[in-house]
Amino acid sequence: MVHSLTGTRIRQQRTRIGLSQTALARQAGISTSYLNLIEHNKRGIAGKVLLSLARELGVPAQSLTDDTDSGLTTALQEAAAYLPKEAPETASLTEFAGRFPGWSRLLAAVFRKTQDQDTAIAELSDRLAHDPFLAESLHIMLSNITAIRSTAEILRSVEDIGRDQTSRFHGAIHDESKRLSEAAQALIDYFEKDIGENARTATPEEEFEKFLSKHDYRFPSLDLPDADADEIDVLLVDAARSMSAPTRKLARRMMQTYLDDTKIMPLSAFAASALAADYNPSALAAEFQTNLHAVFRRLAGLKRDGVAAPAIGLQIVNAAGHALLRHPLTDFPLPRHGNACPLWPIYQSFTQPERPLLEWIELPNGKQFVALAVALPRETKAFDVPPDYRAAMLVIPKDQARSFAPWLSNTQTVRQVGTSCRICPRENCPARCEATVF
Amino acid sequence: MTKRILIVEDEPNIIESLSFLLDRAGYLVESEQDGAEAMARIDTFQPDLVILDVMLPNRSGFDILRDIDGLDTGPKVLMLTAKGQARDRQTAEEIGVTRFMTKPFSNSEIVLAVQEMLS
């Protein structure tokens, strides 16, 4: 089966202009049976046949070729993998996405919501058992209750207590009662806030990503030459009402890093240098005397109004594969909950720490990208602690890489990768860790 | 000879009431709020019994319990905690706690426990 909507588009255009299958086949110089297979997406089509058909249909060839949002397709594949017992018709998934884009987006959104809620439920269950705030709150409250109970019992059962001692016990009951009510109120606020926020977003990570997406992963006010940490507070004030404390912490940390990067690589100077260096991270790291991760972060956020730069995706993970930062591209989905393809250079980089890796990669849909990855240890001044490596990967679409970064030769081997095993059709992949649903 | 009790607890009002009760029961009582200072106080005060909280500033009750367990002739330990989970109780028992009591407790309950442990 060919995962393409080209045939469907040819059929739609042919019927739109009132042309029979036989007539179109004759005009294009192919057999009717071959056209029939093409129109039912059972044969791939390219080159002269595509150009002939497009010419006879009176449309540009490009308008017939597949431009389905691969992020949407991936989400639908994941949804199919989530409930395989329902036996969704995965063979016609691309056609479904193309013919019913609205329903497809709805299905993908409902699936993502379900997935996020599953994660939230797991996290909340885990929190009830291990949350330090809950443990601390219960400890405080039970200690308050113990003090009140013990003191009240003494006052009730012991008659010969001195006036000063009695006064101290009364004071203790007053103080402990006050602290108990404060602790109880804090606990109620904690749960109410959590319930309210989880109704909107499932996890701090999701909320953090929404925040980044809202800002398009760029903070122009932090790029101003005189920007300082106060500007981060200003940015957080607007979001604070709808943002949980853990999310604010994530956002603050990320924006502080962004601000630090701007001080080393000011926007205008960096944009000019990046253009001159053909967006080569190594050259930029040398010029600005900083590490590759900092340059990666700056490159991924460079494209904006007034700054022509390639569209670049970025992912940063820790050694356990936990996604610390996701800046996805439309055509290169980055799984939110782990389980990405282990063949991605970002994971390979952990096997060769501090060595920058460059690889051309191809997703199962045939789209190619250049991936630049490097694993670097976080700086520590403490002795005898294990190194904490973080890996970062830049992903640049093939056409963007060709236009902006000619130093990236595409003559080397292209590695076949996927997005995650469950929805990857590469059956004999040696890195497969779970069965595909396809 | 009067038996000595050291209360290692960070809540001053619990120290106040426990000290009052145990003093009236005929024991010599001192207290320590800082977990990091507990072992030094045990060394100087030489208590027969330590009433030890689990969650303390600077050092956990479990760590202190391990040090006490390592002493040749250490005091008995009555562990007090706001955590009643089986896991905490198991941890304390594995280290060698003499008795375990969860908050909140009644005055008679704790005085009786102390009397039993020091009899």
Interface residues (C-beta under 8 A of the other chain):
Chain A: A135 E136 L138 H139 I140 M141 L142 S143 I145 T146 A147 R149 S150 T151 E153 I154 S157 V158 Q165 R168 F169 A172 D175 E176
Chain B: E11 N13 I14 E16 S17 L18 F20 L21 R24 M55 A82 K83 K103 P104 F105 S106 N107
